Amino acid sequence: MKLTLIAVASTVVALSLSAQAEDMPGMKMDAMPMEGMQMKQETKQAPVAKAGGTIKAIDTTKHTVTIAHGAVPAVQWPPMTMAFSVTQDQLKGLEVGDHVSFSFRLEGGRATIVSIKK
């Protein structure tokens, strides 16, 4: 009998608290004008690293350029050959074998070219 009373009392308290939380008069924003309010979104971009290297392959279907590059101290990389994401516009005028200097950003485990030039 005591357990039943405790269970009922706990349920009543829990329901009354949730009902009270739903109606918080100080938090109503229905009539508050939102136009003109600046909504700040915090966007943190990964830092840009710079490197130089030689283009080994260009894949226009996957939007990647493979570059054999030197060490990149900014991201603690040794020299290696790897693919970078790139846009079609960034590839204009570039060919396999070109020596390039480029900057890139590491985001979500993917290296994306920010700028690239001969």
Protein Blocks (a to p, Z undefined) as FASTA:
>chain_A
ZZmmmmmmmmmmmmmmmmmmmmcfklpcklpcfehpacddddddddddddddddfbdcfk
lopacddddddfknopacddddddddfklmgopaehiacddddddeehiacdfbdcZZ
